[in-house]
């Protein structure tokens, strides 16, 4: 007796679309886990992410070899991997240089009883240096000087001068409280915004109400991979 197997029913359009979406979610979600959760070492996280992409890509390829109609899954994976890889590559390998005209400041004047009398009273400086510190490297080589400055009218700004670090995705500038390190943004922090460039002079507004006595460390933080690139402890000027 000869048995005839029924032809395999092709996957429905809805199932193919669902699997394509699943491939994108697995790619991005798995990349976030391997890049941001498993380790704080930037190099290891990139290697783990590359391994995850390779494994998932191989799985999509094998699926399409068995079921030709599932080609949208491989297409969705390929497009997402290309876009994500291009973004990460441009954010990591290419320097983003800036050259802002940052404010300058003089140290805060000493109290009157500590100053020697002078025949003429000098004019008060327009900008006052509140605190400054030099960057030290954490996860990546970082150098430069950070200064908190009070400008005319009471507004405060943070300047980074002679600044240089490695480039990376989603770099932020934080004012951090105690505990900032390569693997931690500290017990609390205030986000001053996206790092404008990994090389060059730049300036950021310090929001009103931020206590520089508590939030006294400038931290360059990679939010995508949860890694501190460099930190500058601020000391009163």
C-alpha positions in Angstrom: 0.0 0.0 0.0 1.4 3.3 -1.0 0.7 6.2 1.4 0.5 9.8 0.0 1.4 12.6 2.4 -0.8 15.7 2.1 1.1 18.7 0.9 2.1 21.1 3.7 -0.2 24.0 3.9 1.6 27.3 3.4 1.7 29.7 6.3 -1.0 32.4 6.3 -0.1 36.0 5.6 -1.0 36.9 9.2 1.4 34.2 10.6 4.2 35.4 8.3 3.7 39.0 9.5 3.6 37.9 13.1 6.8 36.0 12.8 8.5 38.9 11.0 7.5 41.2 13.9 8.8 38.6 16.4 12.1 38.5 14.6 12.5 42.3 15.0 11.5 42.2 18.7 13.9 39.3 19.4 16.7 41.1 17.6 16.3 44.4 19.4 15.3 43.0 22.8 18.1 40.4 22.7 20.5 43.1 21.7 19.5 45.2 24.7 19.9 42.3 27.1 23.4 41.3 25.7 24.5 45.0 25.5 23.1 46.6 28.6 22.2 43.9 31.1 24.7 41.0 31.0 27.9 43.1 31.4 29.2 46.6 31.8 32.3 46.0 29.7 31.7 47.7 26.4 33.8 45.4 24.3 32.3 42.2 25.8 28.8 43.6 25.4 29.5 44.4 21.7 30.8 40.8 21.2 27.8 39.3 22.9 25.5 41.4 20.8 27.2 40.4 17.6 26.9 36.7 18.7 23.2 37.1 19.4 22.7 38.7 15.9 24.5 35.9 14.3 22.5 33.2 16.1 19.2 34.8 15.4 20.2 35.4 11.7 21.1 31.7 11.3 17.8 30.7 12.8 15.9 32.9 10.3 17.9 31.5 7.4 17.1 27.9 8.4 13.5 28.8 8.8 13.3 30.2 5.2 15.2 27.2 3.9 12.5 24.9 5.3 9.5 27.2 4.5 10.1 29.4 1.5 7.0 31.4 2.2 8.5 32.7 5.4 11.0 35.0 3.6 9.4 38.1 5.2 11.0 37.0 8.5 14.5 37.0 7.0 13.8 40.3 5.2 12.6 41.9 8.5 15.7 40.6 10.3 18.1 41.8 7.6 16.6 45.3 7.4 16.6 45.8 11.2 20.1 44.4 11.6 21.4 46.7 8.9 19.8 49.8 10.3 20.8 49.0 13.9 24.4 48.1 12.8 24.8 51.3 10.8 23.6 53.4 13.7 25.8 51.7 16.3 28.8 51.8 13.9 28.4 55.5 13.2 27.9 56.3 16.9 31.0 54.3 17.9 33.6 54.6 15.2 33.2 58.2 14.0 34.2 61.2 16.2 31.6 63.9 16.7 33.5 67.1 17.1 32.0 70.4 18.5 33.5 73.8 19.2 31.1 75.9 21.2 31.9 79.4 22.4 31.7 78.5 26.1 31.6 81.1 28.9 34.6 81.8 31.1 34.7 82.7 34.7 36.9 84.0 37.6 37.0 82.4 41.0 34.5 83.6 43.5 35.8 86.7 45.3 37.1 86.1 48.9 35.1 87.6 51.8 36.0 91.2 52.5 37.7 90.4 55.8 40.0 88.0 54.0 41.1 90.5 51.4 43.9 93.0 51.7 42.6 96.6 51.5 43.0 98.2 48.1 42.7 101.8 47.0 40.2 101.1 44.3 37.4 98.6 44.5 37.6 96.2 41.5 34.5 95.5 39.4 32.7 92.3 40.2 33.2 89.6 37.6 30.3 89.0 35.3 30.7 85.2 35.6 31.7 83.3 38.8 33.4 79.9 38.9 31.4 77.8 41.3 33.3 74.5 41.0 35.6 72.6 38.6 37.2 69.2 38.2 39.2 67.2 35.7 37.8 64.1 34.0 39.1 60.7 34.9 38.6 57.6 32.7 36.0 55.0 33.6 34.9 52.5 30.8 36.7 54.6 28.1 39.6 56.9 27.9 38.3 60.4 28.8 40.1 63.7 29.4 39.1 67.4 29.8 38.0 69.9 32.4 34.4 70.5 33.7 33.4 73.8 35.3 30.2 74.9 36.9 29.8 78.6 36.3 27.3 81.2 37.5 26.6 83.8 34.8 25.1 87.2 35.0 21.5 87.0 36.3 22.1 83.9 38.4 21.8 81.3 35.6 24.2 78.4 36.0 26.0 76.4 33.2 28.3 73.5 32.9 31.2 73.8 30.5 33.4 71.0 29.2 36.7 72.2 27.8 39.6 70.4 26.2 37.2 67.5 26.3 37.7 64.2 24.6 36.3 60.7 25.0 35.4 57.7 22.8 32.2 58.0 20.9 29.3 55.8 21.6 25.5 55.4 21.2 23.1 57.4 23.4 25.8 59.3 25.5 24.4 61.6 28.1 25.8 64.2 30.5 24.8 63.6 34.1 25.3 65.5 37.3 25.6 62.6 39.7 25.5 62.2 43.5 27.7 59.8 45.4 28.6 56.4 43.9 29.1 57.2 40.2 31.3 54.6 38.5 31.8 52.6 35.3 28.8 50.4 36.2 26.6 52.9 38.0 25.2 56.4 37.4 25.2 56.9 41.2 22.6 56.9 43.9 20.8 59.8 42.1 21.5 62.0 39.1 20.3 64.9 37.0 20.3 64.5 33.2 21.6 67.6 31.5 21.0 66.2 28.0 22.7 64.5 25.1 26.4 64.8 24.9 26.9 67.3 22.1 30.2 65.8 20.9 32.8 63.3 22.1 35.5 65.8 21.2 35.6 69.6 21.8 34.4 72.4 24.0 30.7 72.4 24.9 28.2 73.9 27.4 25.0 72.8 29.2 22.4 74.5 31.3 22.2 73.5 35.0 18.5 73.5 36.0 17.5 75.7 38.9 17.2 73.8 42.1 20.0 71.4 41.4 22.2 71.3 44.5 25.8 71.2 43.3 26.9 70.3 46.8 25.1 67.0 46.4 25.2 66.5 42.6 28.9 67.1 42.5 30.2 64.7 39.8 30.0 65.2 36.1 29.4 61.8 34.4 29.4 60.9 30.8 27.0 58.0 30.6 26.2 55.6 27.8 22.5 55.0 28.4 22.2 52.3 25.7 24.7 50.0 27.3 24.7 51.3 30.9 28.4 52.2 31.0 30.1 55.2 32.5 32.7 56.6 30.1 34.3 59.2 32.3 33.7 61.3 35.4 34.9 64.7 36.8 34.4 65.3 40.5 33.6 69.0 41.0 35.3 71.0 43.8 34.5 74.5 44.8 36.4 77.2 43.0 
